[in-house]
Amino acid sequence: MRRTLVAFLAVVFAASFAAPLRAQGAPPQSGADQPYTIEYYYKCQWGHQQEFLQLFLKNHYPLLKKIEATGRILSVKIDSPAYHTTEDGRWDYRVTIRYKNSTVATTTNSDEEGFTNELWPDKATYNKEEQRRFEILLGHWDLPVTEITPKTEEAGNGKQGAGNRKPQSNGDLRPSSNHPPGAFS
């Protein structure tokens, strides 16, 4: 009996450490038919940031805007940090793309090659400039992100201001979407 009790307590003790470990991963993005956001980070060789941006705006941004016009992309935003960071955490440009849904974001766009041919009929120049754009990169990474901001509801006076916002559910900050059990434990 004593051995069983000790084993039970050991399992309970181990389980108490397992719940926080499950919470370490990022929560999944919302449902299949909901907007899906990916941040694309670019780190350039020192002294080549402006060259990269010029090539990006000339040879990639118009394609993103063309795809946005079809409805596959809902929005495109380009950011650059206002201050510097450590070299290992440095990035020069972040392009945030909000897609119509996760399927659109993760599947090949069959129209892309046609758009590229339409926008840049001089393929030799386009290919040379795109090669240069990637030559001056030190790093590039893609980061799908999930908004986890609690939803708000109107306060008793009918106005929604900074002081009138309340969590949607009893102070529980977990999003209302379908996250795996324990994702925010």
C-alpha positions as CSV (number, residue, x, y, z in Angstrom):
1,M,0.0,0.0,0.0
2,R,2.8,2.4,0.9
3,R,4.6,1.6,-2.4
4,T,1.4,2.4,-4.3
5,L,0.9,5.7,-2.5
6,V,4.6,6.7,-3.2
7,A,4.1,5.9,-6.9
8,F,0.9,7.8,-7.0
9,L,2.5,10.9,-5.4
10,A,5.4,10.6,-7.8
11,V,3.1,10.6,-10.8
12,V,1.1,13.6,-9.5
13,F,4.4,15.5,-8.8
14,A,5.7,14.7,-12.4
15,A,2.3,15.8,-13.9
16,S,2.5,19.1,-12.1
17,F,5.7,19.9,-14.1
18,A,4.3,18.6,-17.4
19,A,1.5,21.1,-17.7
20,P,3.8,24.2,-18.0
21,L,5.9,22.4,-20.6
22,R,2.8,21.9,-22.8
23,A,2.3,25.7,-22.7
24,Q,5.7,26.4,-24.2
25,G,4.6,26.0,-27.8
26,A,2.9,28.8,-29.8
27,P,-0.9,28.5,-29.9
28,P,-2.2,27.6,-33.3
29,Q,-3.7,30.2,-35.6
30,S,-7.5,30.4,-35.7
31,G,-9.9,28.4,-37.8
32,A,-9.2,27.2,-41.4
33,D,-11.3,30.0,-43.0
34,Q,-9.9,32.8,-40.9
35,P,-7.1,35.3,-41.8
36,Y,-3.6,33.9,-41.4
37,T,-0.6,36.1,-40.7
38,I,3.1,35.5,-41.4
39,E,6.0,37.8,-40.7
40,Y,8.9,37.6,-43.0
41,Y,12.2,38.9,-41.6
42,Y,15.3,40.0,-43.6
43,K,18.8,40.6,-42.3
44,C,21.1,42.3,-44.8
45,Q,24.9,42.6,-44.9
46,W,26.0,45.8,-43.3
47,G,25.9,48.7,-45.7
48,H,23.5,46.9,-48.1
49,Q,20.2,47.6,-46.4
50,Q,19.1,50.4,-48.8
51,E,20.1,48.3,-51.9
52,F,18.0,45.4,-50.6
53,L,15.0,47.6,-50.0
54,Q,15.2,49.1,-53.4
55,L,15.4,45.7,-55.0
56,F,12.6,44.4,-52.8
57,L,10.3,47.4,-53.7
58,K,11.2,47.0,-57.4
59,N,11.0,43.2,-57.8
60,H,8.9,41.7,-55.1
61,Y,6.5,44.3,-53.6
62,P,4.6,44.8,-56.9
63,L,4.0,41.0,-57.1
64,L,2.6,41.1,-53.5
65,K,0.3,44.0,-54.4
66,K,-0.9,42.1,-57.5
67,I,-1.7,39.1,-55.4
68,E,-3.4,41.3,-52.9
69,A,-5.7,42.6,-55.7
70,T,-6.9,39.0,-56.2
71,G,-8.0,38.6,-52.6
72,R,-5.5,35.9,-51.6
73,I,-3.6,38.5,-49.6
74,L,-5.6,40.8,-47.3
75,S,-2.7,43.2,-46.4
76,V,1.0,43.8,-46.8
77,K,3.0,45.9,-44.4
78,I,6.8,46.6,-44.4
79,D,8.6,47.7,-41.2
80,S,12.1,48.6,-40.2
81,P,13.2,48.8,-36.6
82,A,13.6,52.3,-35.1
83,Y,16.5,51.3,-32.9
84,H,19.4,48.8,-33.2
85,T,19.6,45.5,-31.4
86,T,22.3,43.0,-30.7
87,E,23.8,41.5,-33.9
88,D,22.4,38.0,-33.3
89,G,18.9,39.5,-32.9
90,R,19.2,42.1,-35.6
91,W,16.8,42.2,-38.5
92,D,16.5,45.1,-41.1
93,Y,13.1,44.6,-42.6
94,R,9.9,42.8,-41.6
95,V,7.2,42.2,-44.1
96,T,3.9,41.2,-42.5
97,I,1.4,39.6,-44.8
98,R,-2.1,38.8,-43.8
99,Y,-3.5,36.1,-46.0
100,K,-7.1,35.2,-46.6
101,N,-6.6,31.9,-44.7
102,S,-4.0,29.3,-43.9
103,T,-4.6,27.3,-47.1
104,V,-3.9,30.3,-49.3
105,A,-0.8,31.1,-47.2
106,T,0.7,27.6,-47.5
107,T,-0.1,26.6,-51.0
108,T,1.4,27.6,-54.3
109,N,-0.3,30.4,-56.2
110,S,-0.8,29.1,-59.8
111,D,-1.1,32.7,-61.0
112,E,2.3,33.9,-59.6
113,E,4.4,32.9,-62.7
114,G,2.0,34.7,-65.0
115,F,2.0,37.8,-62.8
116,T,5.8,37.7,-62.7
117,N,6.0,37.5,-66.6
118,E,3.5,40.4,-66.8
119,L,5.2,42.7,-64.4
120,W,8.8,41.9,-65.5
121,P,8.9,41.0,-69.2
122,D,12.8,41.4,-69.2
123,K,13.4,38.1,-67.4
124,A,17.2,38.4,-67.6
125,T,17.3,41.7,-65.6
126,Y,14.6,40.4,-63.2
127,N,16.5,37.2,-62.4
128,K,19.8,39.1,-62.1
129,E,18.3,41.6,-59.6
130,E,16.6,38.9,-57.6
131,Q,19.8,37.0,-57.4
132,R,21.5,40.1,-56.1
133,R,18.7,40.7,-53.6
134,F,19.4,37.3,-52.0
135,E,23.2,37.6,-52.3
136,I,23.2,40.5,-49.9
137,L,21.0,38.8,-47.3
138,L,22.7,37.3,-44.2
139,G,19.4,35.7,-43.1
140,H,15.8,35.3,-43.9
141,W,13.1,33.7,-41.7
142,D,9.3,33.3,-41.8
143,L,7.3,33.4,-38.6
144,P,3.6,32.6,-38.6
145,V,2.0,34.6,-35.8
146,T,-1.2,34.3,-33.8
147,E,-3.0,37.3,-32.3
148,I,-3.9,36.4,-28.7
149,T,-5.3,39.8,-27.6
150,P,-8.4,39.2,-25.5
151,K,-11.6,40.2,-27.2
152,T,-13.4,43.2,-25.6
153,E,-17.0,44.1,-25.1
154,E,-18.7,47.4,-24.6
155,A,-18.9,48.6,-21.0
156,G,-22.2,49.6,-19.3
157,N,-22.2,53.1,-20.7
158,G,-22.2,52.1,-24.3
159,K,-18.8,53.6,-25.1
160,Q,-15.7,51.6,-25.6
161,G,-12.6,53.5,-24.4
162,A,-9.3,52.4,-22.9
163,G,-10.7,52.6,-19.4
164,N,-13.9,50.7,-20.3
165,R,-12.5,47.5,-21.8
166,K,-13.1,44.3,-20.0
167,P,-12.0,40.7,-20.7
168,Q,-14.7,38.8,-22.5
169,S,-14.7,36.0,-20.0
170,N,-14.2,36.2,-16.2
171,G,-10.7,37.5,-16.5
172,D,-9.6,34.4,-18.5
173,L,-7.0,35.7,-21.0
174,R,-7.2,32.6,-23.2
175,P,-8.4,33.3,-26.7
176,S,-11.8,32.0,-27.6
177,S,-10.6,29.9,-30.6
178,N,-10.0,26.2,-30.5
179,H,-6.7,25.8,-28.8
180,P,-5.5,22.4,-27.5
181,P,-6.2,21.8,-23.8
182,G,-3.5,23.1,-21.6
183,A,-2.0,25.4,-24.2
184,F,-2.3,28.4,-21.8
185,S,-2.1,26.5,-18.5
